[in-house]
Amino acid sequence: MRSALCALGAAAALVLLPAAHARAEGQEPDRDFTIEDPRITESSGLAASRTHPGIYWTHNDQDAPLIYGVDSRTGKTVATLTMTGVGTPRDMEAIAVGPDGDIYVGDIGDNLDGSWDHVWIYRFPEPKELKDQTVRAKQYVVKYADGARNAEALMVHPKTGRVYIASKNQDGGGLYAGPEHLSSSGTNVFRRVDDVPWVTDGAFSPDGDRLVLRGYFTAKEYAWKDGRLGDGGTAVNAPFQGQAESVTYTTDGSAFMFGSEGRNSRVVRVDRTSGGPSRKPAETPGGAPKSPSQAAPADDGKGGVTTGFLVLAGATVLVVGVKRLLRKG
């Protein structure tokens, strides 16, 4: 079903993306790149390495305990990490790097919105060397104070180290805060601290002052204050992607990196400005569409933008409705 959504999104993208891609690949780190590894077919989370500049950690939306380090200069995988010390993952959806240098992986997906009474977080130190290796991870049991739910976004605050999860629901989800310190011997109860829109991923800025949350069509950057959202958010120029699943900041906080599921999926950089998110549209392989959150003329002369958006939106609503009846493999 994920592949069906990706195919529908790609079809709509043909209408939406008429112009040519202008940004060169392979020249500098933290630029647009294509994930070349044929094993990575459902990149569902993205996190910038704190130890290795230009490297992004990702994983498939599946049950294999594998984490991949991809070089943004080339799009090639430079490290494959196999987690041990944990059970078989069920639905890994998110990844983040904490202030302690540890990598956190959220096995938090639940397409039936409550079929599992608990989910898991895995945690291990970011490797000092980029090579294929086995890493021993800690496993944390997670429950929500107000009952089980589906989630795809896990964020670790870069100053406090506290872990947050954003649940996913078409009627709006919740932002949940974990305990001050995770316990590997007991249950970690996450409590709702705020409301959020439909979210497929999120990330804290390196300074911890902002939080970006994305969905299939839009993204917003929020001020972060006192452990919760500090404002109503500012629209970010998120690119249209086949199945928009991931987002993170570059390590210097100057830009967002947006990822998607699918073979040879693209990671697209969207620059920020000191006063807020960049107003320049992010580019994709086929062109440079604007986010639906931005106002645009009804007819800008290019044609097909409104139609393409409606096709993509309608396709997603249809497929998401069916996905709610199926458990991910």
Salt bridges, closest charged atoms under 4 A:
GLU25 OE2 - ARG266 NH1 2.78
GLU28 OE1 - ARG31 NH2 3.64
ASP32 OD2 - HIS21 NE2 3.85
ASP32 OD1 - ARG23 NH1 2.57
ASP32 OD2 - ARG266 NH2 3.82
GLU36 OE1 - LYS76 NZ 2.97
ASP37 OD2 - ARG39 NH2 2.69
GLU42 OE2 - ARG2 NE 2.49
ASP61 OD2 - ARG2 NE 3.60
ASP61 OD2 - LYS328 NZ 2.75
ASP71 OD1 - ARG73 NH1 2.90
GLU93 OE2 - LYS328 NZ 2.36
ASP100 OD2 - ARG123 NH2 2.44
ASP102 OD2 - ARG123 NE 2.87
ASP113 OD2 - ARG324 NH1 2.36
ASP117 OD1 - HIS118 ND1 2.73
GLU129 OE2 - LYS131 NZ 3.95
ASP146 OD1 - ARG149 NH2 3.35
GLU152 OE2 - LYS168 NZ 2.85
GLU152 OE2 - LYS328 NZ 3.58
GLU180 OE2 - HIS181 NE2 3.80
ASP194 OD2 - ARG228 NE 3.48
ASP195 OD1 - ARG192 NH2 2.89
ASP207 OD2 - ARG210 NH1 3.40
GLU221 OE2 - ARG210 NE 2.92
GLU221 OE2 - ARG272 NE 3.00
ASP271 OD1 - ARG269 NE 2.44
